[in-house]
Amino acid sequence: MKRTLLYFMIGLIGFSSCKKDDDPIFSESPDARINRVLGEYQTALAGSPNGWNAELRTAAGGIYHFHFSFNNDNRVLMFGDVDTITALTRKESSFRLKALQQPALIFDTYSYLHQLADPDGSVNGGEYGEGLSSDFEFSLDTLTTDSIKLTGRFKGSKMVIKKATQQDLQSWQSGQWKNSLLFEYSSSRILNYFKRLVIGATSYEIRVNPLTRTVTFIWVDGGGVGRQFTTGYYFTSQGVQLVSPLVNGATTISALTNISWNPTATVFNLNINGGAAATIAGAIAPIIRDLNSPTRWWQTVGTVQRRWVSLQGFHVNGVDDAFKITEIPGFLYLGFFAEFGTSGGVRYDLAGYVLPDGGAPTIFFGTAFRAPVFSTDGRIGFRYLGDLGDIPPDSEDAYINTAIQFLSPQGYYLIQTSATTYDMVSALDAKAWISWFR
Protein backbone atom coordinates (compact mmCIF):
# COMPACT_ATOMS: atom_id res chain seq x y z
CA MET A 1 0.00 0.00 0.00
CA LYS A 2 2.78 2.39 0.88
CA ARG A 3 4.62 1.56 -2.33
CA THR A 4 1.47 2.15 -4.40
CA LEU A 5 0.98 5.55 -2.75
CA LEU A 6 4.62 6.48 -3.42
CA TYR A 7 4.29 5.63 -7.11
CA PHE A 8 1.09 7.69 -7.28
CA MET A 9 2.80 10.75 -5.76
CA ILE A 10 5.79 10.47 -8.11
CA GLY A 11 3.45 10.27 -11.07
CA LEU A 12 1.49 13.28 -9.85
CA ILE A 13 4.65 15.35 -9.48
CA GLY A 14 5.78 14.35 -12.96
CA PHE A 15 2.40 15.29 -14.39
CA SER A 16 2.53 18.71 -12.65
CA SER A 17 6.03 19.34 -14.01
CA CYS A 18 4.89 18.60 -17.51
CA LYS A 19 1.90 20.90 -17.16
CA LYS A 20 4.17 23.76 -15.95
CA ASP A 21 6.47 23.40 -18.95
CA ASP A 22 3.76 22.90 -21.52
CA ASP A 23 1.33 25.58 -20.31
CA PRO A 24 3.25 28.88 -19.67
CA ILE A 25 1.42 31.77 -17.99
CA PHE A 26 2.44 34.26 -20.73
CA SER A 27 2.23 33.66 -24.45
CA GLU A 28 5.48 35.68 -24.94
CA SER A 29 8.92 35.40 -23.43
CA PRO A 30 10.05 38.20 -21.11
CA ASP A 31 12.43 39.52 -23.77
CA ALA A 32 9.69 39.55 -26.38
CA ARG A 33 7.33 41.36 -24.04
CA ILE A 34 9.81 44.12 -23.14
CA ASN A 35 10.84 44.55 -26.77
CA ARG A 36 7.20 44.93 -27.74
CA VAL A 37 6.65 47.60 -25.06
CA LEU A 38 9.80 49.50 -26.10
CA GLY A 39 8.60 49.32 -29.70
CA GLU A 40 5.26 50.82 -28.72
CA TYR A 41 7.01 53.74 -27.01
CA GLN A 42 9.33 54.25 -29.99
CA THR A 43 6.39 54.29 -32.38
CA ALA A 44 4.59 56.80 -30.20
CA LEU A 45 7.59 59.12 -29.73
CA ALA A 46 8.47 59.26 -33.40
CA GLY A 47 4.85 59.28 -34.55
CA SER A 48 3.83 62.76 -33.40
CA PRO A 49 4.29 64.98 -36.49
CA ASN A 50 4.58 68.20 -34.47
CA GLY A 51 6.58 66.73 -31.60
CA TRP A 52 5.74 66.80 -27.91
CA ASN A 53 5.13 69.46 -25.27
CA ALA A 54 6.83 68.56 -22.00
CA GLU A 55 6.38 69.84 -18.45
CA LEU A 56 9.17 68.90 -16.03
CA ARG A 57 8.84 69.35 -12.26
CA THR A 58 12.23 68.99 -10.60
CA ALA A 59 12.82 67.48 -7.17
CA ALA A 60 13.60 71.00 -5.94
CA GLY A 61 10.18 72.25 -7.10
CA GLY A 62 11.12 74.13 -10.27
CA ILE A 63 8.75 73.90 -13.24
CA TYR A 64 10.29 73.85 -16.74
CA HIS A 65 8.87 73.33 -20.20
CA PHE A 66 10.38 71.73 -23.29
CA HIS A 67 9.47 70.82 -26.83
CA PHE A 68 10.78 67.47 -28.12
CA SER A 69 10.79 66.05 -31.65
CA PHE A 70 11.93 62.40 -31.74
CA ASN A 71 12.77 60.31 -34.83
CA ASN A 72 13.47 56.65 -35.53
CA ASP A 73 17.24 57.16 -35.65
CA ASN A 74 17.52 57.87 -31.91
CA ARG A 75 17.83 61.61 -32.42
CA VAL A 76 15.82 64.29 -30.65
CA LEU A 77 15.47 68.01 -31.32
CA MET A 78 14.52 70.19 -28.36
CA PHE A 79 13.73 73.67 -27.11
CA GLY A 80 13.56 74.47 -23.40
CA ASP A 81 12.71 77.40 -21.14
CA VAL A 82 15.94 77.05 -19.16
CA ASP A 83 17.18 80.43 -20.43
CA THR A 84 16.70 82.77 -23.38
CA ILE A 85 19.19 80.82 -25.52
CA THR A 86 17.61 77.41 -24.96
CA ALA A 87 14.16 78.90 -25.57
CA LEU A 88 15.10 80.08 -29.08
CA THR A 89 17.86 77.72 -30.28
CA ARG A 90 16.79 74.21 -31.20
CA LYS A 91 19.37 71.66 -30.06
CA GLU A 92 19.90 68.15 -31.39
CA SER A 93 21.06 65.29 -29.19
CA SER A 94 20.47 61.55 -28.90
CA PHE A 95 18.18 59.31 -26.87
CA ARG A 96 17.72 55.62 -26.13
CA LEU A 97 14.84 53.44 -25.06
CA LYS A 98 16.19 50.74 -22.77
CA ALA A 99 14.90 47.95 -20.58
CA LEU A 100 16.13 48.51 -17.02
CA GLN A 101 13.97 47.62 -14.03
CA GLN A 102 11.23 48.99 -16.28
CA PRO A 103 11.21 50.66 -19.70
CA ALA A 104 13.34 53.80 -19.62
CA LEU A 105 13.89 56.86 -21.81
CA ILE A 106 17.51 58.03 -21.60
CA PHE A 107 18.79 61.29 -23.07
CA ASP A 108 22.35 60.07 -23.51
CA THR A 109 24.22 63.06 -24.94
CA TYR A 110 24.42 66.50 -23.36
CA SER A 111 21.19 68.43 -23.84
CA TYR A 112 19.11 71.15 -22.22
CA LEU A 113 17.90 68.54 -19.74
CA HIS A 114 21.51 67.87 -18.75
CA GLN A 115 22.00 71.62 -18.26
CA LEU A 116 19.43 71.58 -15.45
CA ALA A 117 20.90 68.45 -13.87
CA ASP A 118 24.55 69.46 -14.24
CA PRO A 119 26.24 69.16 -10.80
CA ASP A 120 28.55 72.08 -11.64
CA GLY A 121 26.79 75.01 -9.99
CA SER A 122 28.42 77.49 -12.37
CA VAL A 123 26.41 75.96 -15.25
CA ASN A 124 22.91 76.48 -13.84
CA GLY A 125 23.37 78.44 -10.62
CA GLY A 126 22.37 75.49 -8.45
CA GLU A 127 24.24 73.87 -5.61
CA TYR A 128 27.58 72.29 -6.41
CA GLY A 129 27.13 68.54 -6.59
CA GLU A 130 23.35 68.90 -7.04
CA GLY A 131 22.63 71.33 -9.84
CA LEU A 132 18.90 72.04 -9.91
CA SER A 133 17.88 68.52 -8.79
CA SER A 134 16.69 67.35 -12.17
CA ASP A 135 17.08 64.21 -14.32
CA PHE A 136 17.96 63.14 -17.86
CA GLU A 137 17.11 59.44 -17.42
CA PHE A 138 13.44 58.61 -16.92
CA SER A 139 11.36 55.55 -16.20
CA LEU A 140 8.40 55.29 -18.56
CA ASP A 141 5.33 55.00 -16.35
CA THR A 142 2.26 55.17 -18.59
CA LEU A 143 1.47 55.53 -22.28
CA THR A 144 -1.85 56.79 -23.63
CA THR A 145 -2.88 57.86 -27.11
CA ASP A 146 -1.62 61.43 -26.65
CA SER A 147 0.59 61.54 -23.53
CA ILE A 148 3.39 59.78 -21.65
CA LYS A 149 4.19 60.07 -17.94
CA LEU A 150 7.78 59.67 -16.76
CA THR A 151 9.73 59.69 -13.47
CA GLY A 152 13.38 60.65 -13.10
CA ARG A 153 15.53 57.66 -12.19
CA PHE A 154 17.90 59.47 -9.82
CA LYS A 155 16.25 62.63 -8.45
CA GLY A 156 12.64 61.57 -8.86
CA SER A 157 11.62 64.57 -10.97
CA LYS A 158 8.31 64.18 -12.80
CA MET A 159 7.73 64.81 -16.49
CA VAL A 160 4.60 64.62 -18.61
CA ILE A 161 4.79 64.92 -22.38
CA LYS A 162 1.78 65.54 -24.60
CA LYS A 163 1.41 65.63 -28.35
CA ALA A 164 2.04 69.12 -29.72
CA THR A 165 0.28 71.05 -32.44
CA GLN A 166 1.89 73.01 -35.25
CA GLN A 167 1.07 76.19 -33.33
CA ASP A 168 2.89 74.84 -30.26
CA LEU A 169 6.04 74.28 -32.29
CA GLN A 170 5.71 77.68 -33.96
CA SER A 171 5.54 79.44 -30.58
CA TRP A 172 9.07 78.21 -29.86
CA GLN A 173 10.43 78.87 -33.33
CA SER A 174 9.02 82.41 -33.45
CA GLY A 175 10.58 83.48 -30.12
CA GLN A 176 7.39 83.71 -28.05
CA TRP A 177 8.89 81.58 -25.29
CA LYS A 178 12.12 83.59 -25.37
CA ASN A 179 10.14 86.81 -24.83
CA SER A 180 8.43 85.27 -21.80
CA LEU A 181 11.80 84.55 -20.23
CA LEU A 182 12.70 88.24 -20.28
CA PHE A 183 10.96 88.32 -16.89
CA GLU A 184 13.91 86.44 -15.36
CA TYR A 185 16.44 88.67 -17.09
CA SER A 186 15.14 91.99 -15.81
CA SER A 187 18.42 92.54 -13.92
CA SER A 188 20.38 92.64 -17.16
CA ARG A 189 18.05 95.31 -18.59
CA ILE A 190 16.99 97.23 -15.48
CA LEU A 191 20.19 98.09 -13.62
CA ASN A 192 18.54 99.07 -10.33
CA TYR A 193 18.34 96.45 -7.61
CA PHE A 194 14.73 97.43 -6.88
CA LYS A 195 12.08 96.65 -9.51
CA ARG A 196 8.56 98.11 -9.54
CA LEU A 197 5.53 96.50 -11.13
CA VAL A 198 3.09 99.37 -11.70
CA ILE A 199 -0.57 98.64 -12.40
CA GLY A 200 -2.55 101.84 -12.64
CA ALA A 201 -2.00 103.69 -9.36
CA THR A 202 -0.69 100.64 -7.49
CA SER A 203 3.01 99.75 -7.23
CA TYR A 204 4.49 96.42 -6.22
CA GLU A 205 8.16 95.77 -5.56
CA ILE A 206 9.05 92.45 -7.15
CA ARG A 207 12.00 90.22 -6.32
CA VAL A 208 12.60 87.35 -8.71
CA ASN A 209 14.61 84.26 -7.74
CA PRO A 210 15.40 82.38 -10.98
CA LEU A 211 16.97 79.41 -9.14
CA THR A 212 13.83 78.51 -7.20
CA ARG A 213 11.53 80.13 -9.77
CA THR A 214 9.76 82.11 -7.10
CA VAL A 215 8.71 85.76 -7.10
CA THR A 216 7.99 87.97 -4.10
CA PHE A 217 5.58 90.92 -4.27
CA ILE A 218 5.82 93.70 -1.65
CA TRP A 219 3.27 96.52 -1.47
CA VAL A 220 1.29 98.83 0.79
CA ASP A 221 -2.42 98.04 0.82
CA GLY A 222 -5.32 100.50 0.85
CA GLY A 223 -5.18 100.70 4.63
CA GLY A 224 -1.50 101.66 4.64
CA VAL A 225 -0.34 98.23 5.82
CA GLY A 226 2.76 96.67 4.29
CA ARG A 227 2.14 93.32 2.61
CA GLN A 228 4.38 90.58 1.20
CA PHE A 229 3.46 87.56 -0.92
CA THR A 230 5.72 84.87 -2.42
CA THR A 231 4.72 82.27 -4.99
CA GLY A 232 6.27 79.99 -7.54
CA TYR A 233 5.99 80.78 -11.23
CA TYR A 234 6.49 79.07 -14.55
CA PHE A 235 6.55 80.15 -18.16
CA THR A 236 4.07 79.73 -20.97
CA SER A 237 4.25 80.87 -24.57
CA GLN A 238 2.27 83.95 -23.48
CA GLY A 239 4.28 84.99 -20.44
CA VAL A 240 4.55 84.14 -16.74
CA GLN A 241 1.99 82.09 -14.83
CA LEU A 242 1.90 82.35 -11.03
CA VAL A 243 1.44 79.05 -9.18
CA SER A 244 -0.77 80.86 -6.65
CA PRO A 245 -2.47 84.14 -7.60
CA LEU A 246 -1.78 87.37 -5.72
CA VAL A 247 -4.94 88.90 -4.26
CA ASN A 248 -4.93 92.58 -3.23
CA GLY A 249 -8.46 93.72 -2.50
CA ALA A 250 -10.37 93.64 -5.77
CA THR A 251 -7.20 92.96 -7.77
CA THR A 252 -6.10 89.41 -8.59
CA ILE A 253 -2.85 88.76 -10.44
CA SER A 254 -2.46 85.26 -11.86
CA ALA A 255 -0.38 85.90 -14.98
CA LEU A 256 1.97 88.47 -16.53
CA THR A 257 1.58 88.26 -20.30
CA ASN A 258 2.86 89.82 -23.53
CA ILE A 259 6.16 90.90 -21.97
CA SER A 260 8.31 93.21 -24.12
CA TRP A 261 11.29 95.50 -23.51
CA ASN A 262 11.20 99.23 -24.29
CA PRO A 263 14.87 100.30 -24.49
CA THR A 264 14.02 103.99 -24.82
CA ALA A 265 11.99 104.16 -21.62
CA THR A 266 14.04 101.33 -20.02
CA VAL A 267 10.88 99.56 -18.88
CA PHE A 268 9.17 96.27 -19.56
CA ASN A 269 5.64 96.55 -20.93
CA LEU A 270 3.18 93.76 -20.17
CA ASN A 271 -0.42 92.88 -19.45
CA ILE A 272 -1.98 91.55 -16.27
CA ASN A 273 -3.94 88.33 -16.89
CA GLY A 274 -3.92 89.22 -20.58
CA GLY A 275 -5.82 92.47 -19.94
CA ALA A 276 -4.78 95.58 -18.01
CA ALA A 277 -1.54 97.24 -19.14
CA ALA A 278 1.37 97.40 -16.68
CA THR A 279 5.09 98.16 -16.56
CA ILE A 280 8.17 96.94 -14.70
CA ALA A 281 10.73 99.69 -14.08
CA GLY A 282 13.70 100.37 -11.81
CA ALA A 283 13.52 102.17 -8.46
CA ILE A 284 16.19 103.61 -6.16
CA ALA A 285 14.73 102.62 -2.78
CA PRO A 286 12.66 99.78 -1.29
CA ILE A 287 8.92 100.29 -1.28
CA ILE A 288 8.87 99.39 2.44
CA ARG A 289 11.97 100.17 4.49
CA ASP A 290 13.09 97.84 7.25
CA LEU A 291 14.50 100.50 9.56
CA ASN A 292 16.17 97.96 11.86
CA SER A 293 17.79 95.86 9.15
CA PRO A 294 21.18 97.68 9.04
CA THR A 295 21.62 97.44 12.82
CA ARG A 296 20.51 93.81 12.82
CA TRP A 297 22.98 92.96 10.05
CA TRP A 298 25.88 94.65 11.86
CA GLN A 299 25.08 93.26 15.31
CA THR A 300 24.84 89.71 13.97
CA VAL A 301 28.65 89.62 13.62
CA GLY A 302 29.54 92.34 16.12
CA THR A 303 29.29 90.46 19.40
CA VAL A 304 30.63 87.00 18.47
CA GLN A 305 33.46 85.63 16.34
CA ARG A 306 31.49 85.61 13.10
CA ARG A 307 31.78 87.34 9.75
CA TRP A 308 29.75 88.08 6.69
CA VAL A 309 31.11 86.55 3.48
CA SER A 310 30.97 87.75 -0.12
CA LEU A 311 32.39 85.58 -2.90
CA GLN A 312 32.27 88.22 -5.64
CA GLY A 313 32.25 91.66 -4.11
CA PHE A 314 30.16 94.45 -5.62
CA HIS A 315 27.77 94.15 -8.55
CA VAL A 316 27.76 97.55 -10.29
CA ASN A 317 25.74 98.73 -13.30
CA GLY A 318 24.80 95.23 -14.35
CA VAL A 319 28.30 93.74 -13.94
CA ASP A 320 29.02 91.00 -11.41
CA ASP A 321 32.35 91.31 -9.58
CA ALA A 322 32.66 94.79 -11.06
CA PHE A 323 36.02 95.45 -9.39
CA LYS A 324 37.44 91.98 -10.17
CA ILE A 325 38.31 91.00 -6.61
CA THR A 326 38.04 87.34 -7.61
CA GLU A 327 41.13 87.89 -9.76
CA ILE A 328 43.26 88.72 -6.71
CA PRO A 329 45.80 85.84 -6.56
CA GLY A 330 44.61 83.21 -4.09
CA PHE A 331 41.34 85.05 -3.34
CA LEU A 332 38.91 82.99 -1.25
CA TYR A 333 36.40 85.58 -0.09
CA LEU A 334 35.82 89.10 1.18
CA GLY A 335 34.73 89.08 4.80
CA PHE A 336 33.09 91.79 6.87
CA PHE A 337 34.08 91.66 10.55
CA ALA A 338 32.32 94.01 12.96
CA GLU A 339 34.41 95.33 15.89
CA PHE A 340 37.41 93.46 14.56
CA GLY A 341 40.04 95.31 16.57
CA THR A 342 41.26 98.56 18.15
CA SER A 343 43.67 101.15 16.72
CA GLY A 344 44.64 104.31 18.64
CA GLY A 345 41.79 103.69 21.04
CA VAL A 346 39.27 103.43 18.17
CA ARG A 347 37.27 100.21 17.81
CA TYR A 348 37.03 99.39 14.10
CA ASP A 349 35.26 97.13 11.61
CA LEU A 350 37.14 95.38 8.82
CA ALA A 351 36.45 94.44 5.22
CA GLY A 352 39.15 91.78 5.06
CA TYR A 353 40.51 89.86 2.06
CA VAL A 354 40.91 86.20 2.93
CA LEU A 355 43.56 84.15 1.12
CA PRO A 356 45.11 80.74 1.87
CA ASP A 357 48.17 80.61 4.09
CA GLY A 358 49.58 77.11 4.36
CA GLY A 359 46.13 75.80 3.53
CA ALA A 360 44.42 77.87 6.23
CA PRO A 361 42.12 80.83 5.29
CA THR A 362 43.85 83.97 6.54
CA ILE A 363 43.15 87.72 6.42
CA PHE A 364 46.06 89.19 4.48
CA PHE A 365 44.87 92.80 4.17
CA GLY A 366 41.73 94.89 4.42
CA THR A 367 40.00 98.23 4.90
CA ALA A 368 39.29 99.40 8.44
CA PHE A 369 36.19 101.49 9.18
CA ARG A 370 35.18 103.50 12.22
CA ALA A 371 31.90 102.52 13.89
CA PRO A 372 29.12 102.75 11.27
CA VAL A 373 26.48 105.47 11.18
CA PHE A 374 22.86 104.26 11.24
CA SER A 375 20.33 106.72 9.81
CA THR A 376 16.73 107.00 10.94
CA ASP A 377 15.46 106.13 7.45
CA GLY A 378 17.08 102.66 7.41
CA ARG A 379 20.58 103.14 5.97
CA ILE A 380 24.10 102.28 7.13
CA GLY A 381 27.12 104.46 6.36
CA PHE A 382 30.81 103.48 6.50
CA ARG A 383 33.65 105.78 7.62
CA TYR A 384 37.24 105.13 6.57
CA LEU A 385 39.89 104.64 9.28
CA GLY A 386 42.83 103.10 7.46
CA ASP A 387 44.35 100.06 5.72
CA LEU A 388 45.31 96.84 7.45
CA GLY A 389 48.32 94.92 6.10
CA ASP A 390 50.25 95.35 2.87
CA ILE A 391 48.21 95.48 -0.32
CA PRO A 392 50.04 93.65 -3.15
CA PRO A 393 50.58 95.79 -6.28
CA ASP A 394 48.56 93.38 -8.44
CA SER A 395 45.59 93.73 -6.05
CA GLU A 396 45.59 97.52 -5.61
CA ASP A 397 42.97 98.41 -8.24
CA ALA A 398 40.45 95.84 -6.97
CA TYR A 399 41.13 96.83 -3.37
CA ILE A 400 40.94 100.61 -3.84
CA ASN A 401 37.80 100.54 -6.02
CA THR A 402 36.04 98.30 -3.52
CA ALA A 403 37.01 100.57 -0.61
CA ILE A 404 35.74 103.64 -2.48
CA GLN A 405 32.43 101.89 -3.15
CA PHE A 406 32.01 101.06 0.55
CA LEU A 407 32.44 104.75 1.36
CA SER A 408 29.56 105.96 -0.83
CA PRO A 409 28.23 109.02 1.10
CA GLN A 410 24.58 108.00 0.70
CA GLY A 411 25.22 104.70 2.48
CA TYR A 412 23.36 101.43 1.98
CA TYR A 413 20.05 99.69 2.54
CA LEU A 414 20.30 96.17 4.00
CA ILE A 415 17.76 93.82 2.44
CA GLN A 416 17.38 90.57 4.37
CA THR A 417 16.80 87.79 1.85
CA SER A 418 16.86 84.84 4.29
CA ALA A 419 17.82 84.00 7.86
CA THR A 420 21.51 83.99 6.90
CA THR A 421 21.74 86.27 3.83
CA TYR A 422 21.52 90.01 3.14
CA ASP A 423 21.95 92.23 0.10
CA MET A 424 23.62 95.59 0.83
CA VAL A 425 22.26 98.03 -1.76
CA SER A 426 23.62 101.49 -2.57
CA ALA A 427 21.20 104.24 -1.53
CA LEU A 428 22.66 106.49 -4.26
CA ASP A 429 20.84 104.86 -7.16
CA ALA A 430 20.46 101.15 -6.24
CA LYS A 431 22.77 100.24 -9.13
CA ALA A 432 25.49 98.83 -6.87
CA TRP A 433 25.11 96.09 -4.30
CA ILE A 434 26.93 93.28 -2.57
CA SER A 435 25.48 89.98 -1.31
CA TRP A 436 26.49 88.64 2.11
CA PHE A 437 26.01 85.24 3.70
CA ARG A 438 27.26 83.49 6.83
Rosetta blueprint (number, residue, H / E / L):
1 M L
2 K H
3 R H
4 T H
5 L H
6 L H
7 Y H
8 F H
9 M H
10 I H
11 G H
12 L H
13 I H
14 G H
15 F H
16 S H
17 S H
18 C H
19 K H
20 K H
21 D H
22 D H
23 D L
24 P L
25 I L
26 F L
27 S L
28 E L
29 S L
30 P H
31 D H
32 A H
33 R H
34 I H
35 N H
36 R H
37 V H
38 L H
39 G H
40 E H
41 Y H
42 Q H
43 T H
44 A H
45 L H
46 A H
47 G L
48 S L
49 P L
50 N L
51 G L
52 W E
53 N E
54 A E
55 E E
56 L E
57 R E
58 T L
59 A L
60 A L
61 G L
62 G L
63 I E
64 Y E
65 H E
66 F E
67 H E
68 F E
69 S E
70 F E
71 N L
72 N L
73 D L
74 N L
75 R E
76 V E
77 L E
78 M E
79 F E
80 G E
81 D L
82 V L
83 D L
84 T L
85 I L
86 T L
87 A L
88 L L
89 T L
90 R L
91 K E
92 E E
93 S E
94 S E
95 F E
96 R E
97 L E
98 K E
99 A E
100 L L
101 Q L
102 Q L
103 P E
104 A E
105 L E
106 I E
107 F E
108 D L
109 T L
110 Y L
111 S L
112 Y H
113 L H
114 H H
115 Q H
116 L H
117 A H
118 D L
119 P L
120 D L
121 G H
122 S H
123 V H
124 N H
125 G L
126 G L
127 E E
128 Y L
129 G L
130 E L
131 G E
132 L L
133 S L
134 S L
135 D L
136 F L
137 E E
138 F E
139 S E
140 L E
141 D E
142 T E
143 L E
144 T L
145 T L
146 D L
147 S E
148 I E
149 K E
150 L E
151 T E
152 G E
153 R L
154 F L
155 K L
156 G L
157 S L
158 K E
159 M E
160 V E
161 I E
162 K E
163 K E
164 A L
165 T L
166 Q H
167 Q H
168 D H
169 L H
170 Q H
171 S H
172 W H
173 Q H
174 S L
175 G L
176 Q H
177 W H
178 K H
179 N H
180 S H
181 L H
182 L H
183 F H
184 E H
185 Y H
186 S H
187 S H
188 S H
189 R H
190 I L
191 L L
192 N L
193 Y L
194 F E
195 K E
196 R E
197 L E
198 V E
199 I E
200 G L
201 A L
202 T E
203 S E
204 Y E
205 E E
206 I E
207 R E
208 V E
209 N E
210 P L
211 L L
212 T L
213 R L
214 T E
215 V E
216 T E
217 F E
218 I E
219 W E
220 V E
221 D L
222 G L
223 G L
224 G L
225 V L
226 G E
227 R E
228 Q E
229 F E
230 T E
231 T E
232 G E
233 Y E
234 Y E
235 F E
236 T E
237 S L
238 Q L
239 G E
240 V E
241 Q E
242 L E
243 V E
244 S E
245 P E
246 L E
247 V E
248 N E
249 G L
250 A L
251 T E
252 T E
253 I E
254 S E
255 A E
256 L E
257 T E
258 N E
259 I E
260 S E
261 W E
262 N E
263 P L
264 T L
265 A L
266 T L
267 V E
268 F E
269 N E
270 L E
271 N E
272 I E
273 N L
274 G L
275 G L
276 A E
277 A E
278 A E
279 T E
280 I E
281 A E
282 G E
283 A E
284 I L
285 A L
286 P L
287 I L
288 I L
289 R L
290 D L
291 L L
292 N L
293 S H
294 P H
295 T H
296 R H
297 W H
298 W H
299 Q H
300 T H
301 V L
302 G L
303 T L
304 V L
305 Q L
306 R L
307 R L
308 W E
309 V E
310 S E
311 L L
312 Q L
313 G L
314 F E
315 H E
316 V E
317 N L
318 G L
319 V E
320 D L
321 D L
322 A L
323 F L
324 K L
325 I H
326 T H
327 E H
328 I L
329 P L
330 G L
331 F L
332 L L
333 Y E
334 L E
335 G E
336 F E
337 F E
338 A E
339 E E
340 F E
341 G E
342 T E
343 S E
344 G L
345 G L
346 V E
347 R E
348 Y E
349 D E
350 L E
351 A E
352 G E
353 Y E
354 V E
355 L E
356 P E
357 D E
358 G L
359 G L
360 A E
361 P E
362 T E
363 I E
364 F E
365 F E
366 G E
367 T E
368 A E
369 F E
370 R E
371 A E
372 P E
373 V E
374 F E
375 S L
376 T L
377 D L
378 G L
379 R L
380 I E
381 G E
382 F E
383 R E
384 Y E
385 L E
386 G E
387 D E
388 L E
389 G L
390 D L
391 I L
392 P L
393 P H
394 D H
395 S H
396 E H
397 D H
398 A H
399 Y H
400 I H
401 N H
402 T H
403 A H
404 I H
405 Q H
406 F H
407 L L
408 S L
409 P L
410 Q L
411 G L
412 Y E
413 Y E
414 L E
415 I E
416 Q E
417 T E
418 S E
419 A L
420 T L
421 T E
422 Y E
423 D E
424 M E
425 V E
426 S E
427 A L
428 L L
429 D L
430 A L
431 K L
432 A E
433 W E
434 I E
435 S E
436 W E
437 F E
438 R L
